[in-house]
Amino acid sequence: MLTTRLTQAFGIEHPVVLAPMDLVSGARLATAVTTAGGLGLIGGGYGDAEWLKRELAAAAGTRVGCGFITWSLARHPEVLDVALEHQPAAVMLSFGDPAPFANRIRAAAVPLLCQVHTLDQARQALDAGADVIVAQGGEAGGHGVGMRSTFTLVPDVANLIANRSPRTLLLGAGGVADGRGLAAALALGADGVLVGTRFWATEEAVVPVRAHTRAVAADGDETIRTNVYDIVRTYDWPAEYNGRVLRNRFIDRWHGREAELTAHLAEAADEFRDAVSQQDFDIANMIVGEGVGLVQEILPAGEVVRRMTQDAADRLGRGTPRTTAISG
């Protein structure tokens, strides 16, 4: 129904790609999205080789890709070999310079997706030879620079691509949770969308039921960008990044008091670990974006793909924006 350069290039039915959310996007979720006609990406996250091997093996026979946190991959470069050995449909790199890994990915004949949050990052991705750029606005859940909105970043990057590398594909990300978001991204010049929060809220996602229940009751005003969870988990994120999560009592206590949190880190870390084990989301983190307010129920991932694409097609009059075929 919605043929774009993305669907043509990847041989998929719908221009919808699963965000490779760390641990959440396992084999079950990725294969469900691919089976429904989109493209599923397993979340390689911080580089747990054994977890990645297990999930890629579980997805064998289904065309899925995987994604990595680039600065962490630089510390564990062997994990990329694990992924490439499974001949993934794509590899997505986020949060760092993709250049050190681009040649290995290209040599394996695997498409390279690069997530960006600014025009400078988009230029860097083009220089590295990205096949697809994912322009993610600050509305998205999880990490990002957070200064640009999807609504302006996507057309900005579309213009950059048109001028510098017209064959490069573009995905819009951040706040895309239904057919309206997909239709808007296509109208803004994207070839498809990368979707996180809406797939986080599906039956196949590796997410506790208590977290899902809390998310369904939340709205977008309840999310916040913060780095308190990076501090308490001792994740060494580059200074320019913070993460969007659902606000809770732990954040209300520590956001804006990061120096004090660091001074009481041992105690706070113990509290956080206990909360995770007890599924206490007044303290444990829930990584969702502003699109959480558009989530009214937990659905199978395939149903999310079907509803999103059908609604977008209806809103676009079943049009086919950007149907130019990729030559060569």
N, C-alpha and C positions, 0 to 999 in steps of 0.2 A: 504493500500500500504506500510506503514511503521509500521510494528508491532514491538513494543518494550516492555520492562517490564512496562513502564508507561502506555501504552495503555491497556495492559493486566490487570494491577492492578486496574486501574480506570474505565475500561470498556468503553473507548473512542476510536474513530476511528483514530485520528491523535495525534502525540506526541507534541502538541502545547498547551501551557497554557497562558492565559491572565494575564499579570501583574496587581495586584490590585492597580492601580493608584488612589491616593486620589481624590475623587469626579469625576474624568474622567471616571473611570470604574464603571459605574452605572449598573442598571439592564438591560437596553437595550443592552449595549455592551456585558456584561457577557453572557446574554442569546443567543446573536447572535453567539458568539464564541462556546458555548456549542452546539447549534443547528447545527453548521457547522461541528461538530465532534471533537472539541477540548474541553478544560475545561476552563470555564469562572470564574474569581474571581472578586467579587465586592470589591472596595477599601474602607475598613473601616477607613483608614487614622488615623486622630488624635482623633477619638472616638466620633463622633457626633451620639448619640444613635438614635435620631429621624430620621435623614437622613438614617441611616442603616436600621432601621425598615421599612421605606418606600420602600427602594430599594429591600430588601429581600422579602417583600410582593409582590412587582411588579414582581419578578422573580419566584414566587411560581409556581410549576409544572415543572420547568426546573432545572436540576441538576447543581447548581453553588456553589462555595465556596466564601470565603472572606479573606481579609488580613488586618493586623494591623501594625502600627508603635509601636514596642514593648515597648519602653520607655514611650510613651504616654499612651499605654494601662495600664501600671502599675499605672498610675494616675487615670484611669477610668476603673477599672477591671470589673465593671458591664456590660460594653459594650460587653465583651466576652459572657456573658450569653445571651444577645440579639441574637448574632450570633448562638450560640449552640441550642437555642430554635427552630431555623429554620432548624435544621439538615443539615448543609451545607455539600457539597461534600468534602471540605477540609478547613482548616484554615492555613493561612500563616502568620508567624511572621518574622519581619525584624527589624534590628537596635536595638538589645538589647538581653539580656539573655532570652532564651525561657523557661528556667527551671521552673520559678514560675507559668507558665500557662500550662505546658505540661501535668500534671496529669489530670487537668480538661478536656482538649481536648481529651486525651486518654480515660478517663472514659465515655465520650460521644460517643465513637467509631467513632471519626472523624479523618481522616488522618492529620498529622501535617507536614507542609512544613516550613522549616527554610531557610531564605535567608542569605548567608554569603559572605564575601568579602576577607577573609584571611583563612589560614589553621587553625589558632587558633580558629577562630569563627566556622569553620567546626567541629573541635574537640568538642567544646562546644555544638554544635547542636546534634552531635552523643551521647554525654553524656546525653542529655535531651531526647533522644529517638526519634529523628526526623524520620519520615517515608520517607521524601524526603528532600534532600538538594538542594538548588538553589545557584549555584556558579555564582555570578555576578561580572563581570569585570568592570573596571573603565570607559569603553566606554559607559556604560548605562546612560540614563537620570535619573535625580533625585539624591537622596542621596546615598552615599556610602563612603567607606574609600578611594577608588580611586587609590590605589597604584599597583594593580595587573590588568593584562589584561585578558580578557576572554580566549584568545588562550592558555595561560599557566596555568591559575587558574583551568580551568575545568579538564585537565588531572591530575593536582596535587591533586585535591579533589577526582577524580576517583581512584587514587592510594590509598589515605587514606581510602576511603570507602572499597575498595577491601581488605585491610589489617585488618580493624577494624570491619566492619559491612557490609558484602557483600550483605545483603538483602535490604539495604537502597538504594533508587533510587536517581538519580542525574539529575538535569536540568541545562543546560547552559543558561546564561543570559548576556546581554550586547552586543549591536551591532548586534543582530540577527534581521534582517529586511526582509529577503527573503529566498528562498530555499537554497541558498548557505550557509547562516548562519546555517540553520537547519541541512543540510548535514554535515557541519563542526563540529557542536556540537556532533552529533551522532558519527562521526569518532573519536572525541577526548575522547569518553567514556561516554557521557551523554546518558540518556534514553529519553530525550526530551528537549524542550526549554521553557523558560518563555520570553514572548515578550511584550515589553512596547511601544516604540516609534511608531512602525508600526501600532499598534492598536490605539494609540493616534490619528493617522492620518487616521481615518475611519469615515464613516458617522454616526455611532452609538455613538461615543465618545462624552462626554460632553465637547466640545471644540468650541470656537467661530470660525466662518467662517474666520475672519480676521487672526486668529492664524494659521489656516490650510493653508491659502493662503501664508502666510509668510514662513511657514515650507517647502512647496513644492519648493519654490525658494531658499532655503538654502542648504548648504552643511555641511559636518561633521567638517570642519575647523572652522565653525562659532560657535561651542559650546565651553563652558568653565566651569571649576569647580570653584565654588565660594561660599561664605556664605553671600553675601550681602543681598540676599532676606530673609534669616533667620533672619538677624539683623533687617531689615525694617519691617518684619512681627512679630517680637518679639517672634519667635519660639525658644524654649530653647533646641536646638539640642546639643548632646554631642560633645565635642570639636574635636574629631577625624573625624567627618563627615562634608562633604560639598556636594554641589549638582551641577550636570551638567545641564546647561540651555543654551538656545540660546542667544548668545551675542547680546547686544543692547546698546543704548546710556546710559541708567542708569548704566549698568555694567561698561562701559568704564569710567564713571565718578567716581564710588565708589570702584571698585575692586582694592585692594592694598591700599586703604585709609579708611579701616574699622573703625579705631579709630575716624577719622573725621566724618564718617557717623554716628557713635554712638553719637557724640557730636551734630549733627544736626538731630537727629532721628525724632523729632516731625514733622519738615518740610518735611523730606524725606518720612515719613509714609503717610502724607496727600497727597503728590504728587503721591505715589504709589497707594493709594486707589482710587484717582480720575482717574488714568490711567486704573485701572482694570474696573471701571464702564464705562469708555469711550472706552474700548478695544483698548487702545493705547499701542502697544507692543514695542514701543521704550523705554517704561518705565516698563510696566507690564511684568511679567515673563512668559516664555514659557519653560516648563520642558520637554526637549527632549534630546536624546543621540546622539552620533556620527552617528548612523544609519539614522538620518534625511536626510542625503545626498543620501540615497537609496530610499527615498520616492519621487515618481514622480507624484503621483495623489492620491486623496482621494477616497477610495473604500469602499464598504460594507465590514464589518468584515468577513463575510462568504467567500467572494471572496479572501480576504487576506489568510485565512486558506487554501482554495482550491489551490491557486497559489503556496503558499509556500510549501505545502506538495507534490504537483505534481512535482514541479521543483526539490525538494530534492530527491524524488524517482527516477526521471530520472537521476540525477547526480550520484546517488548511484547504478545505474543499477537495480533499484527496489529491492535492497537488503534489508535485515532485520537485521540490526546490533543489537546485544544484545537482543536476543529473549528468553532468559532464563525465564521460568515461575517462579512466586513467589509461593513457596509451603506453605502450612499451612494457 
